[in-house]
Amino acid sequence: MAKVAFIGLGVMGYPMAGHLVKNGHEVTVYNRTSSKAAQWVEQFGGQSAATPKDAAKGQDIVFTCVGNDDDLRQVVLGEQGVIHGMHAGSVLVDHTTASADVAREIATHIKPLNIAFLDAPVSGGQTGAENGVLTVMMGGEPADFDAVKSVIAAYSRCAELLGPVGSGQLTKMVNQICIAGVVQGLAEGLHFAKSAGLDGLKVIEVISKGAAQSWQMENRYQTMWQGKYDFGFAIDWMRKDLGIALDEARRNGSHLPVAALVDQFYSEVQAMKGNRWDTSSLLARLEKTRN
């Protein structure tokens, strides 16, 4: 079993770190809000540290799962960052959804210290984290991936190496681009069903057996039909992710008209005070327009 640190106990990191303990790993956690770390220790065992640096000392693997590029730089490269506690031969695995640029920046900083780095954003949402069935998209060296994949298996059902550092983040951008279009299509379909006087639940039960089927349809259609949007990934975070993807698209010359349009739609939901609603709340915008 491995000695690991987990930095960041948000809605994803909290259960992910818990699965590591359940699978027999020795876990030290750090969270910016110390009371959350204390709560985690009470629930799962392990121990907490006062700083990312302290959490990283003596660990084989350090996991990070924080909010954005700036948060990641702070917990890795800051004055009390993990880089100052990690030892040569250890591995840093970042589960933050961030830019490919910051992944490459961190890899460049830690390479002279003989510390390996893998960018490893995840998909599956809070439910996937709680159930230990996340998908992990990774960028880095094959030998480093091989060194950590059995540990990551504690909270994932699929972990794949996609290429060099940055490839994990680029793949997560593809993931979010695809989700944006699917959720908007589902919202429009349900909106149309309501306007046509159909029983939306029966409609979805039928069409989900055919080519229209998707994860979003299977897991969100009932709550969407009921106008409930407190089930998963918040709009604020989705807009952050789409912003990263759109910035990258401008650099690499790709055209993302649907993603850009859905990002605009999400901004309208934010204006409806829906910042913390889940991504399926695109239907609420359509319902407001109809009313």
C-alpha positions in Angstrom: 0.0 0.0 0.0 1.1 3.5 -0.7 1.8 6.6 1.5 -0.1 9.4 -0.1 -1.2 13.0 0.5 -4.5 14.5 -0.8 -4.7 18.2 -1.2 -8.2 19.7 -1.6 -11.3 18.2 0.0 -14.1 19.7 -2.1 -17.2 17.7 -3.3 -14.8 15.6 -5.4 -11.7 15.4 -3.3 -13.4 14.5 -0.1 -14.8 11.2 -1.2 -11.8 10.4 -3.4 -9.5 10.7 -0.5 -11.9 8.5 1.5 -11.7 5.7 -1.0 -7.9 5.7 -0.7 -8.2 5.0 3.0 -10.8 2.3 2.4 -8.4 0.6 0.0 -5.7 0.5 2.6 -3.5 3.4 1.7 -2.0 5.7 4.3 -3.5 9.1 3.7 -2.6 12.6 4.9 -4.9 15.4 3.8 -4.8 19.1 3.6 -7.7 21.5 3.0 -7.7 25.3 3.0 -10.7 25.2 5.5 -9.1 23.2 8.3 -12.5 22.2 9.8 -13.3 20.2 6.6 -10.0 18.3 7.0 -10.8 17.6 10.7 -14.3 16.3 9.6 -12.6 14.1 7.0 -10.2 12.6 9.6 -13.1 11.9 12.0 -15.0 10.1 9.2 -12.2 8.2 7.5 -9.2 8.1 9.8 -5.8 9.1 8.4 -4.4 12.5 9.4 -4.4 16.1 8.4 -1.5 18.6 7.9 -1.4 22.3 8.5 0.1 23.1 5.0 0.4 21.4 1.6 4.1 21.2 2.2 3.7 19.3 5.5 1.1 17.0 3.9 3.6 16.1 1.1 6.5 15.2 3.3 7.5 11.6 3.0 4.7 10.6 0.6 5.1 8.4 -2.4 2.2 10.1 -4.3 0.7 13.6 -3.8 -2.8 14.2 -5.2 -4.2 17.7 -5.8 -7.8 18.5 -6.5 -8.5 22.2 -6.2 -10.5 24.9 -8.0 -8.5 26.5 -10.8 -5.1 27.3 -12.2 -4.3 29.9 -9.6 -5.3 27.6 -6.7 -3.2 24.8 -8.2 -0.1 27.1 -8.5 -0.6 28.1 -4.9 -0.8 24.6 -3.4 2.0 23.3 -5.6 4.5 26.1 -6.2 3.6 28.6 -3.4 5.7 29.2 -0.3 4.0 26.3 1.5 3.4 24.3 -1.6 3.9 20.6 -2.0 6.9 21.1 -4.1 8.8 22.0 -1.0 7.9 18.9 0.8 8.1 16.2 -1.9 11.2 14.1 -2.3 13.0 12.9 -5.4 11.3 9.9 -7.0 7.8 10.8 -5.8 4.8 11.5 -8.1 2.5 14.5 -8.2 -1.0 13.7 -9.7 -3.3 16.6 -10.3 -7.0 16.0 -10.5 -8.0 19.6 -10.9 -9.7 20.6 -14.1 -7.3 23.3 -15.2 -5.5 24.5 -18.4 -3.0 22.4 -20.3 -0.6 25.4 -19.9 -0.5 25.2 -16.1 0.0 21.5 -16.3 3.1 22.0 -18.5 4.2 24.8 -16.2 4.2 22.7 -13.1 5.9 19.8 -14.9 8.7 22.1 -16.0 9.1 23.4 -12.4 9.3 20.0 -10.7 11.3 18.0 -13.3 14.7 19.3 -12.1 13.8 17.9 -8.6 13.3 14.5 -10.1 9.6 14.6 -9.2 7.2 13.1 -11.7 3.9 14.8 -12.8 0.7 13.6 -14.3 -2.2 15.9 -15.2 -5.3 13.8 -14.4 -8.7 15.5 -14.5 -11.7 13.4 -13.8 -15.3 12.9 -15.1 -18.3 11.4 -13.3 -19.3 14.2 -11.0 -19.9 14.1 -7.3 -21.9 10.9 -7.6 -19.0 9.2 -9.4 -16.6 10.4 -6.8 -18.8 9.1 -3.9 -19.2 5.7 -5.6 -15.6 5.4 -6.7 -16.3 5.1 -10.4 -14.7 8.1 -11.9 -13.1 8.3 -15.3 -9.5 9.7 -15.2 -7.9 11.3 -18.2 -4.1 11.5 -17.8 -1.1 13.1 -19.4 2.5 12.2 -18.6 5.1 9.5 -19.0 4.0 5.8 -19.2 6.3 4.7 -16.4 4.8 7.3 -14.0 1.3 6.3 -15.1 2.1 2.7 -14.3 3.4 3.7 -10.9 0.1 5.2 -9.8 -2.7 3.5 -11.7 -3.3 0.8 -9.1 -3.7 3.5 -6.4 -6.0 5.6 -8.6 -8.1 2.5 -9.1 -9.5 3.1 -5.5 -11.9 5.7 -6.9 -12.0 5.1 -10.7 -13.4 2.6 -13.1 -11.3 3.8 -16.0 -7.9 5.6 -16.0 -6.1 6.0 -19.3 -2.9 7.7 -20.4 -3.7 9.9 -23.4 -0.2 11.3 -24.2 2.4 13.7 -22.7 1.7 16.2 -20.0 -1.2 18.4 -20.9 -3.1 15.6 -22.7 -5.3 14.9 -19.7 -6.5 18.5 -19.6 -7.0 18.6 -23.3 -9.1 15.5 -23.2 -11.2 16.9 -20.3 -11.9 19.9 -22.6 -13.2 17.5 -25.2 -15.4 15.9 -22.5 -16.9 19.2 -21.5 -17.5 20.3 -25.1 -19.4 17.1 -25.7 -21.5 17.4 -22.5 -22.5 21.0 -23.3 -24.1 20.0 -26.6 -25.8 16.9 -25.1 -27.3 18.8 -22.2 -28.6 21.6 -24.4 -30.2 19.0 -26.7 -31.8 17.2 -23.8 -33.1 20.6 -22.5 -34.6 21.5 -25.8 -36.2 18.0 -26.2 -37.9 18.2 -22.8 -39.0 21.8 -23.5 -40.5 20.7 -26.7 -42.3 17.8 -25.0 -43.8 20.1 -22.5 -44.9 22.6 -25.1 -46.5 19.7 -27.1 -48.4 18.4 -24.1 -46.5 15.1 -24.0 -45.8 13.1 -20.9 -42.1 13.8 -20.8 -41.2 10.9 -18.5 -42.8 8.4 -20.8 -41.2 10.0 -23.8 -37.7 9.7 -22.3 -38.4 6.1 -21.2 -39.0 5.3 -24.9 -36.3 7.3 -26.7 -33.7 6.4 -24.1 -33.8 2.9 -25.5 -32.7 4.2 -28.9 -30.1 6.4 -30.5 -30.9 9.4 -28.3 -29.7 7.7 -25.2 -27.0 9.4 -23.1 -25.7 9.6 -19.6 -27.3 12.9 -19.1 -30.7 11.6 -20.3 -30.5 8.5 -18.0 -29.4 10.5 -14.9 -31.0 13.9 -15.3 -34.3 13.7 -17.2 -36.6 13.1 -14.1 -35.1 16.0 -12.1 -35.2 18.3 -15.1 -38.8 17.5 -15.7 -39.5 18.3 -12.1 -37.6 21.6 -12.3 -35.0 20.5 -9.7 -31.4 21.4 -10.4 -29.5 20.6 -7.3 -27.9 17.3 -8.5 -24.3 17.6 -9.5 -21.8 19.8 -11.3 -22.5 23.5 -10.8 -22.9 26.0 -13.6 -20.1 28.2 -12.2 -17.7 25.3 -12.6 -19.0 24.4 -16.0 -18.4 27.9 -17.3 -14.9 27.8 -15.9 -14.3 24.6 -17.8 -15.9 25.9 -21.0 -13.8 29.1 -20.7 -10.6 27.0 -20.6 -11.8 25.0 -23.7 -12.7 28.1 -25.6 -9.4 29.8 -24.8 -7.6 26.7 -26.0 -9.7 26.6 -29.2 -8.7 30.1 -30.0 -5.0 29.0 -29.8 -5.3 25.9 -31.8 -7.7 27.2 -34.4 -10.7 24.9 -33.7 -14.2 26.2 -34.1 -16.6 25.5 -31.2 -19.9 27.3 -32.1 -22.1 25.1 -30.0 -19.9 25.2 -26.9 -19.7 29.0 -27.2 -23.4 29.3 -27.5 -24.1 27.0 -24.6 -21.6 29.0 -22.5 -23.7 32.1 -23.3 -26.8 30.2 -22.3 -25.2 29.3 -19.0 -24.4 32.9 -18.4 -28.1 33.7 -18.7 -28.9 31.0 -16.1 -26.4 32.6 -13.8 -28.3 35.9 -14.3 -31.3 34.0 -13.0 -29.4 33.4 -9.8 -28.6 29.8 -10.9 -24.9 29.8 -10.3 -25.0 26.7 -8.1 -27.7 24.9 -10.1 -26.4 21.9 -11.9 -25.6 21.9 -15.6 -29.0 20.4 -16.6 -30.6 23.8 -15.6 -30.4 24.9 -19.2 -34.1 23.8 -19.3 -34.9 26.5 -16.7 -33.8 29.1 -19.2 -36.0 27.7 -21.9 -39.0 27.5 -19.5 -38.4 31.2 -18.5 -38.4 32.2 -22.2 -41.7 30.3 -22.8 -43.3 31.9 -19.8 
